[in-house]
Amino acid sequence: MLGRLLEIVVLLLAVRAVWRMLSSIVTISRGARRTTASRGGGEPQAHKLVRDPVCGTFVSLDSAIYQDGNYFCSEKCRDDYKRQAS
């Protein structure tokens, strides 16, 4: 009984995988591609990233903390940089 149930589950998973593969082939042959841009209704925007000199984290320019020619990911890294410099 359990063996038969397992066979049915495996068969259903195989059918689903084949269905998704065929669906993808049809979609691609029509010229429609799934991308993040097609979901959002426009082209994705590029964001300028800057690197924190203390921890090496890349941070978007919009959220970075700027001081004395450097960009920091947090106030902690900014304060650590000040301590290292002095």
Backbone hydrogen bonds, N-H to C=O, Kabsch-Sander energy under -0.5 kcal/mol:
donor,donor_aa,acceptor,acceptor_aa,energy
5,L,1,M,-2.0
6,L,2,L,-2.2
7,E,3,G,-2.0
8,I,4,R,-2.0
9,V,5,L,-2.2
10,V,6,L,-2.4
11,L,7,E,-2.3
12,L,8,I,-2.5
13,L,9,V,-2.2
14,A,10,V,-2.2
15,V,11,L,-2.5
16,R,12,L,-2.3
17,A,13,L,-2.2
18,V,14,A,-2.3
19,W,15,V,-2.5
20,R,16,R,-2.5
21,M,17,A,-2.1
22,L,18,V,-2.7
23,S,19,W,-2.5
24,S,20,R,-2.2
25,I,21,M,-2.1
26,V,22,L,-2.3
27,T,23,S,-2.3
28,I,24,S,-2.6
29,S,25,I,-2.3
30,R,26,V,-1.3
31,G,28,I,-1.3
32,A,27,T,-1.4
33,R,31,G,-0.5
35,T,33,R,-0.7
39,R,35,T,-1.1
40,G,36,T,-1.9
41,G,37,A,-1.1
42,G,37,A,-1.4
50,V,59,V,-3.0
52,D,57,T,-2.7
56,G,52,D,-1.5
59,V,50,V,-3.1
61,L,48,K,-2.6
63,S,60,S,-0.9
64,A,60,S,-1.1
65,I,72,F,-2.9
66,Y,64,A,-0.6
67,Q,70,N,-2.6
70,N,67,Q,-1.7
72,F,65,I,-2.6
78,R,74,S,-1.8
79,D,75,E,-2.7
80,D,76,K,-2.6
81,Y,77,C,-2.2
82,K,78,R,-2.0
83,R,79,D,-2.1
84,Q,80,D,-2.2
85,A,81,Y,-2.0
86,S,82,K,-1.3
